[in-house]
Amino acid sequence: MDYASSSYSWFDKISSTFNIRANGFILIDGKTGLCLDVRGIAQKEDAASIYMISKEAIDESGNGVVEFRKSRILLRREPNCLIGLYTEAMPSS
């Protein structure tokens, strides 16, 4: 995937592959954990934490789910990046 071609096009491509309503997206560099881009409720400051959490959350297929800042984040590892899709807020316990 060519992530740098347009600021919004990669979000459109990724969101169209999920059959779920997203509240935000985050794109994280796959080698450094630095934030490359965010949309919606995602925050640049989330990148390092999500990157670290993803190491245990992602399965062999390259997908995973984490709970972070009252959101469920669907993760997908691509060859050079980590993509996070923020979905519905988690219910309070």
VOTORTI-483095 format. One line per field, with one value per atom (N, C-alpha, C): residue in one letter; x, y, z; atom name. Coordinates in nm, 2 decimals, decimal comma. Each point is the difference from the previous one (the first is absolute). Layout:
<drentis>
residu (A:...);
px (X:...);
py (Y:...);
pz (Z:...);
atome (CA:...);
</drentis>
This chain:
<drentis>
residu (M:M:M:D:D:D:Y:Y:Y:A:A:A:S:S:S:S:S:S:S:S:S:Y:Y:Y:S:S:S:W:W:W:F:F:F:D:D:D:K:K:K:I:I:I:S:S:S:S:S:S:T:T:T:F:F:F:N:N:N:I:I:I:R:R:R:A:A:A:N:N:N:G:G:G:F:F:F:I:I:I:L:L:L:I:I:I:D:D:D:G:G:G:K:K:K:T:T:T:G:G:G:L:L:L:C:C:C:L:L:L:D:D:D:V:V:V:R:R:R:G:G:G:I:I:I:A:A:A:Q:Q:Q:K:K:K:E:E:E:D:D:D:A:A:A:A:A:A:S:S:S:I:I:I:Y:Y:Y:M:M:M:I:I:I:S:S:S:K:K:K:E:E:E:A:A:A:I:I:I:D:D:D:E:E:E:S:S:S:G:G:G:N:N:N:G:G:G:V:V:V:V:V:V:E:E:E:F:F:F:R:R:R:K:K:K:S:S:S:R:R:R:I:I:I:L:L:L:L:L:L:R:R:R:R:R:R:E:E:E:P:P:P:N:N:N:C:C:C:L:L:L:I:I:I:G:G:G:L:L:L:Y:Y:Y:T:T:T:E:E:E:A:A:A:M:M:M:P:P:P:S:S:S:S:S:S);
px (0,08:-0,08:0,09:-0,04:0,07:-0,07:0,06:-0,06:0,02:0,11:0,03:-0,06:-0,07:-0,05:-0,11:-0,08:-0,10:-0,03:-0,03:-0,02:-0,12:-0,11:-0,12:-0,02:0,07:-0,04:0,03:0,11:0,03:-0,11:-0,05:-0,11:-0,12:-0,03:-0,12:0,02:0,12:0,03:-0,02:0,06:0,00:-0,15:-0,07:-0,13:-0,10:0,03:-0,09:0,02:0,11:0,02:-0,06:-0,04:-0,07:-0,15:-0,08:-0,14:-0,04:0,05:-0,02:0,02:-0,08:0,01:0,12:0,09:0,12:-0,02:0,06:0,00:0,14:0,10:0,13:0,09:0,11:0,11:0,13:0,10:0,14:0,09:0,10:0,10:0,13:0,07:0,12:0,11:0,12:0,11:0,03:0,02:0,02:0,13:0,10:0,13:0,03:-0,05:0,03:-0,11:-0,12:-0,12:-0,04:0,06:-0,04:-0,13:-0,08:-0,13:0,03:-0,07:0,01:-0,12:-0,11:-0,13:-0,11:-0,09:-0,12:-0,12:-0,12:-0,13:-0,10:-0,10:-0,11:0,06:-0,05:0,04:0,14:0,07:0,14:0,08:0,10:0,10:0,14:0,08:0,14:0,07:-0,03:0,06:-0,03:-0,10:-0,04:0,10:0,07:0,08:0,10:0,08:0,10:-0,06:-0,11:-0,06:-0,07:-0,07:-0,07:0,11:0,11:0,11:0,05:0,02:0,05:-0,10:-0,13:-0,10:-0,02:0,01:-0,02:0,09:0,12:0,09:-0,05:-0,09:-0,06:-0,14:-0,07:-0,14:-0,02:0,10:-0,02:0,04:-0,09:0,02:0,08:0,01:0,08:-0,05:-0,13:-0,06:0,03:0,06:0,03:-0,11:-0,10:-0,12:-0,01:-0,06:-0,02:-0,10:-0,04:-0,09:0,06:-0,01:0,04:-0,10:-0,01:-0,08:0,10:-0,03:0,09:-0,09:0,02:-0,07:-0,15:-0,06:-0,14:-0,05:0,09:-0,04:0,05:-0,06:0,05:0,07:0,13:0,07:0,04:-0,05:0,04:0,13:0,09:0,14:0,03:0,07:0,05:0,14:0,09:0,14:0,02:0,05:0,04:0,15:0,06:0,15:0,08:-0,05:0,08:-0,07:-0,12:-0,07:-0,10:-0,06:-0,11:-0,11:-0,12:-0,12:-0,10:-0,05:-0,10:-0,13:-0,11:-0,13:-0,08:-0,03:-0,07:-0,15:-0,05:-0,15:-0,07:-0,11:-0,09:0,07:-0,05:0,05:-0,03:0,09:-0,02:-0,09:-0,09:-0,09:0,08:-0,05:0,07:-0,03:0,09:-0,02:-0,04);
py (-0,12:0,12:0,12:0,10:0,13:0,10:0,01:0,08:0,15:0,04:0,14:0,07:-0,06:0,06:0,11:-0,02:0,10:-0,01:0,11:0,00:-0,08:0,00:-0,07:-0,13:-0,02:-0,12:-0,13:-0,01:-0,13:-0,03:0,11:-0,02:-0,06:0,06:-0,05:-0,15:-0,03:-0,14:-0,10:0,04:-0,09:-0,01:0,12:-0,01:-0,08:0,00:-0,07:-0,15:-0,05:-0,14:-0,05:0,08:-0,04:0,03:-0,09:0,02:0,05:0,11:0,05:0,15:0,07:0,15:0,03:0,09:0,04:0,14:0,02:0,13:0,07:-0,07:0,05:-0,10:0,05:-0,08:0,05:-0,09:0,04:-0,09:0,07:-0,07:0,01:-0,11:0,00:-0,06:0,06:-0,06:-0,14:-0,10:-0,14:-0,03:0,09:-0,03:0,09:0,12:0,09:0,03:-0,03:0,03:0,14:0,08:0,14:0,02:0,10:0,03:0,06:-0,05:0,05:0,09:-0,04:0,08:-0,05:0,09:-0,04:0,07:-0,05:0,06:-0,03:0,08:-0,03:0,01:-0,09:0,01:-0,05:-0,06:-0,04:0,12:-0,02:0,10:-0,04:0,09:-0,03:-0,06:0,04:-0,05:-0,15:-0,05:-0,14:-0,10:0,05:-0,09:-0,09:0,06:-0,08:-0,11:0,03:-0,09:-0,11:0,03:-0,10:-0,09:0,06:-0,07:-0,11:0,04:-0,10:-0,11:0,04:-0,09:-0,10:0,05:-0,08:-0,12:0,01:-0,11:-0,13:0,01:-0,12:-0,02:0,10:-0,01:-0,05:0,01:-0,04:-0,15:-0,07:-0,14:-0,03:-0,13:-0,04:0,06:0,03:0,06:0,14:0,07:0,14:0,09:-0,06:0,07:-0,01:0,10:-0,01:0,11:-0,01:0,09:0,04:0,13:0,04:0,10:0,01:0,10:0,11:0,13:0,11:0,13:0,07:0,13:-0,01:-0,10:-0,03:-0,02:-0,05:-0,04:-0,14:-0,06:-0,13:0,04:-0,05:0,04:-0,13:-0,01:-0,11:0,03:-0,09:0,02:-0,09:0,05:-0,07:0,03:-0,10:0,02:-0,02:0,11:0,00:-0,01:-0,02:-0,02:0,12:0,12:0,11:0,08:-0,04:0,09:-0,09:0,07:-0,06:0,10:-0,06:0,08:-0,03:0,10:-0,01:0,06:-0,07:0,05:0,01:0,12:0,02:-0,02:-0,09:-0,03:0,04:-0,06:0,04:0,01:0,09:0,02:-0,13:-0,04:-0,11:0,03:-0,09:0,03:0,01:0,09:0,01:-0,11:-0,04:-0,11:0,05);
pz (0,00:0,00:0,00:-0,07:-0,01:0,10:0,12:0,10:-0,02:-0,07:0,00:-0,12:-0,09:-0,12:0,03:0,10:0,03:0,15:0,06:0,15:0,03:-0,08:0,04:-0,07:-0,11:-0,08:0,07:0,08:0,06:0,11:0,07:0,09:-0,07:-0,11:-0,08:-0,04:-0,04:-0,04:0,12:0,11:0,12:0,05:0,01:0,06:-0,09:-0,13:-0,08:0,01:0,06:0,01:0,13:0,09:0,13:-0,02:0,06:0,00:0,14:0,04:0,13:0,00:0,08:0,01:0,08:-0,05:0,07:0,05:0,12:0,07:-0,03:-0,04:-0,02:-0,06:-0,05:-0,06:0,04:0,01:0,03:-0,09:-0,05:-0,08:0,07:0,03:0,08:-0,08:0,00:-0,07:0,06:-0,08:0,05:0,06:-0,02:0,06:0,12:0,00:0,11:0,10:-0,04:0,08:0,00:-0,09:0,00:-0,08:0,04:-0,07:-0,13:-0,11:-0,13:-0,04:0,06:-0,03:0,09:0,03:0,08:-0,06:0,03:-0,04:0,11:0,02:0,09:0,15:0,08:0,14:0,04:-0,10:0,02:0,03:0,09:0,03:-0,03:-0,04:-0,04:0,12:0,12:0,12:0,03:-0,06:0,02:-0,07:-0,10:-0,09:0,07:0,09:0,07:0,09:0,07:0,08:-0,08:-0,10:-0,09:-0,06:-0,05:-0,06:0,10:0,12:0,10:0,03:0,02:0,03:-0,11:-0,13:-0,11:-0,01:0,05:-0,01:0,06:0,10:0,06:-0,05:-0,05:-0,04:-0,14:-0,09:-0,14:-0,02:-0,07:-0,02:-0,12:-0,04:-0,11:-0,14:0,00:-0,13:-0,01:0,10:0,00:0,05:0,06:0,05:0,15:0,07:0,14:0,05:0,12:0,07:0,13:0,03:0,14:0,05:0,13:0,06:0,05:-0,04:0,03:0,01:0,11:0,02:-0,03:0,06:-0,01:-0,14:-0,09:-0,14:-0,02:-0,10:-0,05:-0,13:-0,01:-0,12:-0,07:-0,13:-0,08:-0,07:0,01:-0,05:-0,12:-0,09:-0,12:-0,02:0,00:-0,03:-0,15:-0,06:-0,14:-0,01:-0,12:0,00:0,06:-0,01:0,05:0,10:0,04:0,10:0,08:0,10:0,08:-0,02:-0,03:-0,02:0,12:0,06:0,11:-0,04:0,02:-0,03:0,13:0,04:0,13:-0,03:0,09:-0,02:0,13:0,02:0,11:0,14:0,08:0,14:0,07:0,09:0,09:0,11:0,04:0,11:0,13:0,09:0,13:0,09:0,08:0,09:0,14);
atome (N:CA:C:N:CA:C:N:CA:C:N:CA:C:N:CA:C:N:CA:C:N:CA:C:N:CA:C:N:CA:C:N:CA:C:N:CA:C:N:CA:C:N:CA:C:N:CA:C:N:CA:C:N:CA:C:N:CA:C:N:CA:C:N:CA:C:N:CA:C:N:CA:C:N:CA:C:N:CA:C:N:CA:C:N:CA:C:N:CA:C:N:CA:C:N:CA:C:N:CA:C:N:CA:C:N:CA:C:N:CA:C:N:CA:C:N:CA:C:N:CA:C:N:CA:C:N:CA:C:N:CA:C:N:CA:C:N:CA:C:N:CA:C:N:CA:C:N:CA:C:N:CA:C:N:CA:C:N:CA:C:N:CA:C:N:CA:C:N:CA:C:N:CA:C:N:CA:C:N:CA:C:N:CA:C:N:CA:C:N:CA:C:N:CA:C:N:CA:C:N:CA:C:N:CA:C:N:CA:C:N:CA:C:N:CA:C:N:CA:C:N:CA:C:N:CA:C:N:CA:C:N:CA:C:N:CA:C:N:CA:C:N:CA:C:N:CA:C:N:CA:C:N:CA:C:N:CA:C:N:CA:C:N:CA:C:N:CA:C:N:CA:C:N:CA:C:N:CA:C:N:CA:C:N:CA:C:N:CA:C:N:CA:C:N:CA:C:N:CA:C:N:CA:C:N:CA:C:N:CA:C:N:CA:C:N:CA:C:N:CA:C:N:CA:C);
</drentis>
